[in-house]
């Protein structure tokens, strides 16, 4: 990511041997994970500043006293109990609905996810009829593809454990195992009447959160599944490479968030500098700005829905408030809080809410979401194309 200073970056004492960990506007990024926060080192695309006056932020989520949390974990450990469990109980009682505690392995996996990578076998699992688990996608070049697995294969067991009846997240956890590249996992697979056991070796695999496609009418469709590392640059490069006058459908549906730096880079593709969002951290207000030089004339429609969260809402709010895009779809999720990682005495990491952000027009997002300019349901993409055509961006 672009270099910079004071870009939503906090250096908590003792976290991962002093590595810089970041404030992120987070959501669920890892496949089937039900966590909510994925901290990661970053530097924002736009500059940030602490010179703005502090304002009233949304207080829909409680915040946690990190010092008291550390004391609770330390006291539990002194009594021979689990510091992580004590921290989880403390956060649960606090009312911080976005606060969470992760062990070292979970935290490392989240960092990988925000890097646009993960350790696994390269397949996605989904629930089929009768509670069975089937392969929904096989990643090109991954261990599963090399072993000949295909979409729609039935997954019977992982390392001898039957998966029927397990949640998808539990199946994914079994497939990823300890997260060590090169470790082996045995899959029992069925395809039609054939059944066999296949041993795969996990590998570090890259994800591709951004897909770009030219539609028949010349429209550029950019789908962003998550704002992991490099996603913002992919959006920016796609817009720069688009033919003059071609409209853009920016699909943020189901985008659970990620790195605010990447959302700022994406905003910079469509804005010529200026404010992207303001946010408060423990009462101190700061701001995120877009870089100059974006394409401000190209017709743009953003598709959003209830799965549009966090950093994706930050981008949506900036484009909508500044009159840069028409938004189509349904109200976004409403995840507008800011988490900061904090090291615990046992080496686990707590993600605690420290503040909230607002759109350029001052609208709070947390617990409220963003209402689209045009409400649309199942035919949202078709209606978005119609709107784009009216803006001069399609046939």
Secondary structure, DSSP 4 states (H G I P E B T S, - for coil): ----SSSSEE--TTTTTT--EE-BB----STT------------SS-EES-SPP-PPP-SS----HHHHHHHHHHHHHTTS-HHHHHHHHHHHHT-TT-EEE-HHHHHHHHHHHTTEEEE-SEEEEE-GGG-EEEEEE-TTSHHHHTT--TTPEEEEETTEE-TTS-HHHHHHHHHTT--TT-EEEEEEEETTEEEEEEEE-EEEE---EEEEE-TTSPEEEEES-B-TTHHHHHHHHHHHSPTT--EEEE-TT---B-HHHHHHHHHTT-SSEEEEEEEETTEEEEEEEPS----SS-EEEEE-TT--THHHHHHHHHHHTT--EEEES------EEEEEEE-TTS-EEEEEEEEEEETT--B-TTT----SEE-STTHHHHHHHHHHHTTS--
